[in-house]
């Protein structure tokens, strides 16, 4: 029965899950905490936190005490609604009831504070678990570094990264990508290159994503030659550029006054089994117009329309 309730909840049919619960009770089958937690979690994820709290009240009346999963689900529900004061009250309540929060609970609270741009509150919790446990895991670090980079505090994220390494935690690819993207956006680009080289030496299998982030970083920093060198290294590493990689290079070449070279790259996309999409066409057309290649822009515009694409708002401003 519990498995059936879980299946219905996973499919978004909480009503069916409730129906199964009702039948269990009629048959005299007493649901356990796992069954109740499934329904609590499903309601919370659907934004029905009040209903989830009613379920918790019902389970308590039947003599089943909420566990760490129950409280964590409620906390997550409030966090998803940006109700951090309510989430904190549930967090404090579980401690009062003698139910110790685990790393999932803490990470959920930290994530909620980060989403609300209350990094100070998030760091208070981080320092708390760093002192007494449960110790932060890669998910916790990921959440904090992502928030720091989004808020422009990349240097703080780098300090946290070093603290993570010192604690013996091994960063995953997601953490590397967060930092790489942050460094590429805020600079200095040399630090981004150092991190990229560390990624290469770490034994991680790198796909096109970190290369594209770094190429984009060098393009935006005005180092087109370095970006071109990285782009040409892709095939040596068994990688093929994706549509976004091409768009980044084409856009920068056009801004550097090299529309002919940009178009050669655009025309060669099919050689890598990567056909231009609407974004690529728009970037190339804008590049032509920016460099006064009006006739070529018109020709490419007709080609784009023939393929079922249309000019975006930015391109339309140039026409």
N, C-alpha and C positions, 0 to 999 in steps of 0.2 A: 504493500500500500504506500509506504513512504517513497519507494522508487517511482511509483506512478505519479504521486504528487509532485515529485521533483521534475519528472518529464513534462508534466503540464505547465509547471512554472517556467521551465526552460523555454517552452514554446510560447510563453506569454499568455497562457490561459490559466490565470490565477483562479478564475471562477470555477473552473473544472477541478482544480486542486482543492479548493474549499469544499466542493461537493464530495470529493473522495474523503476528506476529513470528517464531514458530517456522517457519511456512511460508516466510517470506522467507529465513530462514537455510538451509532445506533446498534452496531453489531457487538458492542462491548469491547472493542479493541482499543486499548489505551495508547494514544500517540506518545512517542518519546520526544525528547528534546530536539533530536535531529529533524523529526517531522515538522515540529513547530518552527525551528530555525529556517527550514526551507521556505515556509510561507512568510515568515518575517522578512527574510532577505528579499524575496520576490516583490513584496509590497514596497519595501524601501527603495528598491531599484526603479520601481514604477512611479516613485514620488508620493506614494500613499503611506507616509510615515505614521500618521495618526491611526490608520487602520492596523499598521504593524504593531503599534503600542497597545492597541486593544487585544491583539492576539497574545502579546506577552502577558497582559493582565489575566487573560483567560487561562493561560498555561500555569500561571502562579496559583490561581484559584484551584486548579486541579492537582496542586502539590508538586509541580515540576518547576524547579528553579532555573532561571536563565543562566547560561554559561557564557564564556568569553566570546563565542561565535554569535550568540544572541545580541549581546551588547555591542559588539563590533558592527553587526548589521544595522542596528539602530543608529549608531554613530555615523556610519557611512550614509545612511538615508538623510540625516540632517546636514551632513557635509555637502551632499549632492544638491540640496536646496539652499546652500550657503547660509545655513542656520548654525553658525559656529558656537553661539552661546548655548543653544540647546544641546549640541553635540558635546560640549564641555560638561554640561550638567549630567548627561548620561555617563560620560567618562568618569566623573567624580563619584557618581552613584555606584558604579560597578566596583570601584575601589572600596567604598564604604561597606558594600555587601560582601567584601572579602574575595572578590573575583579579580585576580590580577590581570591587567591588560598584557597582551602579548605583542610581538613586534608588528603584527598585522594591524592591531588596534592603534598603536602609536603611529604607524605609517599612514593610516587612514586619517587620523587627526592632523598630522603634519601636512598631508596632501590638502586637506580642507582649508587649513590656514594659508597654505601657499596659493591655492586657487583664489582666495580672497585677498591676496597680496598682503597678508599679515605675517611677513617673514620673521619678524621678531618673536611672535608667539610660536611659530614653527621651530625656531632655533632653541627656544626655551625647552621644548619637549625633547629636541635632539640632544641637548646638553644633559638633560635629566637621564635619558637612557644610556648616554655615553658613560655616565658616572656609575649607574647602579644596574643597568640592564633593564629589559632585554636589549642586547646590543644591536645597533643599526645593521641592516643588511643592504644589499645592492639596491633594492627597491627604495629604501629610505634615502640613500644617497642620491639616487636617480631623481627622486621627487624634488629634493632640495636644490640640486644643481640646475635642474630644469627651471625652477622658479627664479633662482639667482640670475641665470643667463637671460631669462625673459625680462627681468627687471633691470638689466644692464649691469648687474654686479658680477661680471665675469671674473674679476680678480678674486672676489670672495669665493666663487665656485672653485677656482683653481686651488685656493688654500684648503678648501674642504676636500678636494680631490687628493691633495698631498696627505691630509689627515687620514683619509680612507686607506691609502697605501701604507701609511705608518701603522695602522691598526691591523694590518694583515689581510684586509679585504681585497679581493681581486676584482677589479672593475670589469664589467661586461661591455660589449660593443655599444650598447645604448648610451652608457655614460660617456664613453669616448666621443661618440657622435655629438652629444649635447655640448661638451666642452669645445670640440673642434668647430662646431657651428658658431658658438658664442665668441670664440677667439677670432674667427674669420669675419664676424660682423663688427667687432669692436676693436680688433687689433691688439697688440702689434701682430702683423701677419707672420712674422718670424717665429713667434711662439706657437702659432697654429701649425707651422711646418714641423717644429720640434715634436709637437704632440703626434702629428701624423707619422713621423718617423718612429716614435715610440710604439705606435699602434702596429706598424710593420714589423717591429722587432719583438712584439709581445706574443707572436704566434697565432694571433687572431686571423681568421680568413676574411680578408677585406673584399667587399664587392664594389660596385660602381658608386655607391652612396658617398663614402668618405672622400673619394677622388673628386666627385662633383662638387662637394662642399668646399674643398680646398681650391679647386679651379675657380669656382665662383668668388672665393675670397681674394685670390690673386687678381682676378679680373676687376673686382671692385676697388682694389688697392692700386690699380693702374699698372700692374706688372703683367702685361699681356704676353711677353715672351716666356715668362716662367709658366704661365697658364697654358700656353701652346705646347711647351715641353712636356708638362704633365699630361696633357691631352694625348700627345703622340706616344707617351709611355704606356697608355692603356692596353694596347694590343700586345706589348711585350709582357704584360702581366696577365694575359689571357682574358682581358675584359673588353666589353664593347660599350661605347657611350650610349646613354639613353636619350630620350627626347629632351629632357631638362638639361643634360650636359651640353647637347648641341645648341640649345637656345641660349645658354649662358655664353658660350664661345661666340656664336653669331652676333649676339647683342653687343658684346664688348668690341669685337672687330669692327663693327659698324661705327661704334662710338669713337674708335681710334682712327676713323677715316679710311677704313680698309673694306669697303663694301664688296669689292671684287673677290677678295679672299674669303669674305664671309659667305658669298654666294657659292663659291666653289665647295665650301664645307657643307652648305645647305644641300647642294646638288648631289653630294656624295653620301648622304644619309642612308640611301637605299643600299649602298654597298655593305653597310653594317646591319642590314635587316631592320632598319629603324626609319620608318616613313614619317615625313613631317606631319605634325598635327596642326590644328588651328592656331595654337600659340606660336609655333615655329614660323608659320606663314606670316602671321602678324608682326613678329619680331623682324623678319627679313624685309617685309614691305616697309615698315617704319625705318629700317636701316637705309633702304634705298632712298626714301623720301628725305631723310635727314641729310643725306649726302647729295641731294639734288639729282638723283637718278630717277626722274619722274616717269620716263617711258618704261623702264624696267619694272618700276613699282606697279604701273598699270597692268603690264603683262602678267605679273605674278598675282595681282589681285584677281584677274580673270581666271587664272589657273586655280586659285584658291576657291573661288565661287563654284567653279566647275566640279570641284571635289566635295562640294557640299558644306564648305566652311564659310564663315562671314567675318567681316572686319569687326574687331572689338572696339570698345569706346575710345581707347587711346589712339588706335590707328585711325578711327573716323575723324579725330581732331586734326590729323595731318592731311586728310583728303580735301 
